[in-house]
Amino acid sequence: MARTVPLIALLSLAGCATTATRPAISPAPTASVQAKGETQAVGTANADAADDPAIWRNPADPAASLIVGTDKKAGLYVYDLEGRQRFFIDAGRVNNVDLRDMGAAGIIVAASDRNDPRNAKLALFRLDPASASLVPLGKLAVGPGEAYGICLYREGDVLFAFNVIKDGTIRQVALSLGDAPRASIVRTMKLATQSEGCTVDERTHRLYVAEEDMGLWRFDARPGGDTAPVRMAAADGYRIVADTEGVAIAPEGDGDGGYLLVSSQGDNAYAVFRLSDDSYVGRFRVTAGAVGSTEETDGIDFAMGDFGTAYPGGLLVVQDGRNMPRAQNFKLVDWASIKAALGIR
């Protein structure tokens, strides 16, 4: 969650929620890439509003793919790859969003609903690709606390949601997608402090969760798996400068190959880790070019595959917390440019 800090203060303090022992900007080598596109700004101006994106890749026509993004003060937007707003639905205070194509059940979009900060809910929608619209399916209660993060996990024909509560509680919820959707809490996990961003590698059944001031953790995503967290990376001021925010999987090949990307919000960068052994690969920033730079990024999402001529090898979408003079928006980055900047294959 972005916490607005004047630029001078950002350069003198250790990130949004760090201690005096951490540097304001990591001394680690940090590559530069440029975004190729951006979305229209969200409707809520002069506020920390845009938060989290989710990408749907159209397998039949990749250039017709869509991006769902949250305005956490107002609702959900749908954008095309040109960044044009195709749809908006007033859903109130929805924080994070994720989606999965469930075949006959459609493309299911789930958002963490924090309209009631004492009682978390999951807002469900179906994405209609033809009209680029969202059809509400209902709101499901997922336990006490303020809903923050959300990520989906498909295991066979079963869809699970991981609901990250603001205090670090993580509830795995099995979703029934019939005429009247239902949610059943399968198990509960816990991190010690405020947490938000999460993603699941469905190939290895691993859940990754960002604990904002502490760093990155992973869990067994399977409903019968171990609930103990395993530390993957600390917010050490070098690889990650707190806040530790959005996380996304960039799969490569089969098995455990690929990379995990995490927003190092405290110094406007993104850290990259290798999934096969949790090793640190490097960092990059999105700097100004034809499209502006990104700062104070909250949510991110990645999708592998061909997205047309601008994004032939995969697409990264990141929230931009300082899209001046307009309201916040989302930037689109070509995966090939990130790999080239970091020297990875």
N, C-alpha and C positions, 0 to 999 in steps of 0.2 A: 504494500500500500504506500503510495507516494506521500511524502510529507514535505510540503513546499518549504524550501529554504532559499533565501536570497543567494545570488551567485557568489558574492564575497564570502558569505558564511560557509557556503559549500566548499570553497577552496581552503578555508581555515579550519573546518571541523572534519571529523573523521566520518563522513557520510551521514546518512539520515538518522541512524540509531546506533552509532558506534561510540566507543570510548576514546579517551584522549590518547591512548596508547596506539591507536590505529591511524594510519595515514589517511589524509583526505583523498588522495589519488594513489592507486597502487603503483609501486615502482617497477612492477613486472612489465616486460616488453608487451606492448599492445598494438596489434595491427589495426589498420584502417580499411573500412569498406564503405561503399556508398549505396544508399537505397536506390532502387529503380522506379519505385512508385510509392504512392501514399493514398490513403482514403480521405474522403471529405471529413471535416471536423465533426465531432459529436455536437449535439445541440446545446449542451450545458456549457456556457461560457464562464470564464473567470473562476474556474473551480477545478479541483482534481476529480475528473469525471470519467474519461475513457480509462478502461482498465485491462480487459483481457480479450484476446481474439481466439477464434477457432476456425480452421480451414476445412472446407469441403472441396475435394478434387473431383471434377466431373470426368470420369474415365472415358466417356464417349467423345467429349469435346473439352480438353483441358483448359482452353482459353475461356470457357464459360464457367469456370469454377467460381466459388463464392466464399466470402469471409463473413463470419458472424462476429460482431464485437459488442462489448458492453459499454454503456454509459451508466455508471453505477449510481447516478442520481436520478435516472429516468427510465432506462429500458434497454432494448436490444436493437441493433442495426444489422442489416444485411448489405454487404458491398460486393461489387464485382471486381475483377482484377484490374480494372482501370481506376478503382477507388471510388466509383460513383455509388452514392446511396441508392439502393434499390428498394429498401423497406425499413420501416421502424415500427416497433410495437412498444407501447407504454406498459412496462412491467415493473416500474418503480425501482427500488434499490436492489438491483441484481449485480453481483460482484464479478465472479468468474464464470466462464462458459466452456463447454466442451461438446463434442458431437461424435456420433458413430452411425455408420450406415448399417442398419439391421435388416436389410433385405426386404422381405414382404412387409415388415412393420414400418419401413420407411427410414428416413434419416432423422435420428433422434437427437435433439439439442437439449442439453441440461444446463441450467444456470443456478448458481448459489443465490438463494433469495434471502436477503437480510432486512426485509421490510419490518419484521419483528425481531429486534436485536436479542430478545430473550429466548426465542424459539426458532431454530433453524428450519428452513424449508428448501425444497428442491423444486424449481419451476421447470416443467417439461414442455417441449414444443416439438412439432414435426416440421422440418424444412422442406418446402415444396420447391424443387429446383426450377421448374418451368416458370413460376411466377416470382421466384426469389423471395418468397414470403414465409413467415413463421405462423404455424397454426397451434394455438395453445392446447395442451393436453391435460393440464391440471397442475396443482401444487401439492407436494407430498411433504408431510412432517417427517423430519429426520433427527429429532431429539433436541434437547435444550442447548442454548448458546447462540452466538451470533455467527451466521453462515458466512464463510470467507472463500475458501478455495473449493474447487470441484474438478475432478477428472474422472473419465469413464474408462471402464475395463471390460472388454468382451471376452468371455471364456466359452467357446462353443456358441450355443444359441442364447446364453444367459448374459444379460447386461448388468454390470455392477456400477455403482457410483461411489467414489470416495469423497466424502464431505469433510472438508477441513474446517474446523471451528476455530474462531479467533484465538482461543486460549491454548491451541495446540492439540486438541482432541481430534482424532481422525476416525470417522465411522464409515465402515464398508456397508453399503446398502444394496441389496438385491432388488432389481426393478422388474415388475410385471407390467407388460406393455399392452394389455388387453384394452377393451372398451373403457374400462375404468382403471387407469394405472394405479399400481400400489407399490409401496416401498416396505422392505423388511430389513431391519438392521441385523447384519450377519455377525459382526464383531467390531470391537473398538480398540484403537491404538492411541498412543499419547506421546507427544513431544512436550518439552517442559515449558516453552514460552510461545509467544505469538507466531503463528505459521499461516501460510496461505497457498503459494503456488504448488502444484503437483502435476505429475504425469505418470503414465504407466507404459512400460515396455512389454507389450503383450507376447512377444516372442520368448522372453525370459521370465515372465510373470513377476516383474519387479516394479514396485511403486516407489517413486522418488518424491520427496516432500521437502520444501524449503522452509526452514525455521529462520525467521527473518534476521535476528541478531546473531544466530549461532552458525548457520551454514546449511549444508545439504545432507539429507538422510535417505536411506532406502529401506524398504520393507519387502517381505514376501507378499505379493498381491493376491495369492490364492486364498479363498475363503477359509480354508483349514490351515493356513500357513502360520509361521511363527509371527507373533505380534511385536517382537523386540526390534527396535531400530538399529541399523548399522550406519555409523557415520561414514559418509563418502567424502565430504570436503568441509572444512571449517571456514567461516567468514574471518579469515586470518589477516585481512588487509592487503594481501598479495594476490592470491587467486580471486577471491571474492571480497569486496568491500560492502559491508552491510548497508542497506538491507539486502538480504538474499531473497530474490523475488521469483519471477516467472521461470518455469522449467519446461523444456521440450526435448523430445527424442528425435534424433536424425539417424534413422537406421541405414546401415550399409551392408548389403549382402545378407547371408543367412546367419542363423544362430545369434550369438551375442555381439556381432559386429556393429559398428556405428558409434555415434557420439551423443552426449548429453550436453545441452546448452542451458545456461542459467544466467539470469539477469543479475549482474553486480550493480545494483541500483545506486549504491553510494558513490561510485565514481563513473557512472554513465558508460558502463562497459558490459561485456558478455564473456563469461568463462566457458571453456569447452573441455569436456572430459571424455576419455575413451571408455566405452561401455564394457569392453572385454575384461578390463582389469582395474577400472575406476581411476586410471592415471590421468593426471592433468596434461592437457595438450597445449593450451595457450589461451589468449584473450584477443578480443577485437572490439572496436568501437564503430558505430555508424556515423560517419562524418559528413559534413555538408557537401553537396554536389548539385546535380540537377534537382534533387530533392533534398530537403533540409536534413540536419543531423538529428539524432535522438538523444534525449536526456531523461533521467529518472524513470527508466522503463519498469513498469509493473509486469503485466502479462505478456507472454510470448507463445507462439505456436509454430510448428514446423510440419510440413507435409512433403514426402518424397515423391518423385515422379516428374513427368513433363507437364509444365503449366504453360506451354506456348513459347514463343521465341524469346520473351524477356526472362523467363524462368525455366529453362529446359531441364535442369537437373534437380529441382526442388525449390521450395519456397519457404522463407522464414518471414513471419509477420510479427512486429514488435510494437507495443504501445509507446507513444512518444508523449512524455510528460511536460514538454516545453515547446509547443508548436506555435510560438508567438509569430504574428499578433493574433492568430486564430485560436479557437479552442483546441483541446488535445485531439490527437487522431492516432492512426496506425500507419507504420511504414512497412514497405514490402522490399525484401532483400533476396537477391539471387544466391542460392546455396553454393553455386560454383565459385562465386567471387569470394565467399568466406573461406572455402577450402584452398583457393589459390593464395589468399592472404596469409593463411596459417601454414601453408606447405603440407597439407594433408591430402590423401587420395580418397 
